Amino acid sequence: MRIASLFLSLGLLHAADVAVGTAVARSGQKATGFIQVPGGVDAALDIPVIVVNGSQPGPTLALLAGAHGTEYASIIALMKLAEAADPATVSGTLIVVPLLNVASFLQKVPHLNPVDGKNMNRLYPGKPDGTQTERALWAITKQVLEKCDYLIDFHGGDLDENMRKYSYWPDTGNDRLDQTSRGMVLAFGFDHIIIQHNHATDPRTPGVTTVTRQAQNLGKPAIAVEAGHAGTTHAEDVDALMSGCWQVMRHLKMLPGVATRVEHPLWIGRYAVVTSDRDGVFFPLAVPEAYVKQGTTIGYMTDFFGNKVWDVTAPLSGVVIYIGAVPSMKKGDNIGYIGEIAGNDGQ
Ligand SMILES: [Zn+2]
């Protein structure tokens, strides 16, 4: 049910108004505002939001970026997309949250919210009385996830990550969700697709609830996409993210025109995360998109005096999805992802 029609039945809003936070958009209009997260044990937070309320009825698609506030290409892509979206041609509603982790962006702190040191894509559904990250995620759950029909979560190579473009398709075991999200990920158009094993009982990610997983828990099809690297905002990456979004909107009949879909994607069924076992200085020897054999040296580490202390090797044969982009490397940090190719016709 469209939220606006629910409110209409309660007599609270104009016929087709859509409200998210302080942004209230009438039918055929766009509105900006903030999802206001009240202060608690730490500071309050205003999360920017844009509502594009189409002139024709249709589903509600939520677009979220900036859980990691220095993944700039994805943040800029959603800002530009919200600006470019024309409510007159849209059927349904877009809820665009281009920057969730405002403190990370402003302070140039990658991965975490510097206010409380927590990852803003791990702790859904959040808590109304937790620290800032938990309160913010609670607000996103209530004001975005519960109001949308579909979700795309945007990421991009963080300040210290050099990567190729790829999407995540979650395999949840729920046929309705999985077929719909599969259509979305193929329409988005990135040709490398990582299969996430998101069955409810899967033990591989205990205690971790990302925004896509939380959406799935609420019965909403969701995918995640990544483009951009090492703090850059190259047009190629920003445009690919925007174009994928327009394609998904066509696929969902929210825009006129026929959606194309990626013809022969590489499905990555398993990937290995290589982590550092020590503090030191990292030098990459492989680049994203390279195919490497198990045992291939993908980089090396030195101590602070320049002595080589470790050759980092690929734990399996596959494609380099991402690799460290800067010399800083502390024990436990991710050095890279190597994806094993599952095939190009499906999982
Ligand atoms: Zn991210």
Residues whose N, C-alpha, C, O or C-beta is under 5 A from the ligand:
A	BS01	ZN	H68 E71 H155 G156
